């Protein structure tokens, strides 16, 4: 298996993509909006994908709620952005925690019913004053301790539903004044100030998976974004934060890495893996770009493979018993508390 997860943006495989996946055998696959049309179609697609790669590959879906949701109405329910849980929490801490848990517990069976295994959620970023709106209401709160508490509840909801999660964007995207999809953000905050940003991650360091940020943190490494910085990954993420789970890059296609590095997707994959990421994400869904990224990835082995297997164990556990109808009713009541 290659040390990558590849984005799928078509509702059915064509012969060329099928042949590539059979040869490349990526560790995991990522479904985007274009690939998610109906429930029956997504179930069939996931079967096709696993048959093509030749193993029971994990299927990830970005399903935070709010702006970042690949499963859309009217085929699927609508979940709010995570700031809604923070608003409930501000009025009643216990109700906010329950709402965050329930929201993610209700996402989990939707993913499982499609043959999905894992969600790129929750977001642990703490938005700062003047920061770019790319985080915005995707964050639970502007208070680090609240983010930490609500993120733990969200992860527990996914786990109880038999789905793996991924905390993001480590070591914190909240101070960035630019969108890393479009530019290379630089954060000039002092190291002492960055302690607030990493607190939610440190308090959830036992998570099974995390995603890096394509951001330069000048206090730690003024030359390289976190995704490609051995200093940030080893000293801050693995050391100071204490995260020992599977570390994935954010999407290699984002413009931040184009501006940070010479070379194309192969070079970006090599830089991220060389810096200490276990797996890289390449999300365009374009075949020749997948092929280029794959050339920069080695076989998943050693400690990275051990970490990947641990994520799989979260994703393959049976869900806890749950009354979905009662859960939805309670969830709506809790969200109404902040209305």
Buried (B, 14 or more C-beta within 10 A) or exposed (E): BBBBBBBBBEBEBEEEBBEBBEEBBBBBBBBBEEBBBEBEBBBBBBEBBBEBBEEEBBBBBBBBBBEBBBBEEEEBBEBBBBBBBBBBBBEBEEBBBBBBBBBBBBBBBBBBEBBBBBBBBBBBBBBBEEBBEBBBBBBBBBBBEBBBBBBBBBBBBBBBBBBBBBBBBBBBBBBBEBBBBEBBBBBEBEEEEBEBBBBBBBBBBEBBBBBBBBBBBBBBBEEBBBBBBEBBBEBBBBEBBEBBBBBBBBBBBBBBBBBBBEBBBBBBBBBBBEBBBBBBBBBBBEBEBBBBBBBBBEEBEEEBBEBBEBBBEBBEBEBEEBEEEEBEEBBEEBBEBBE
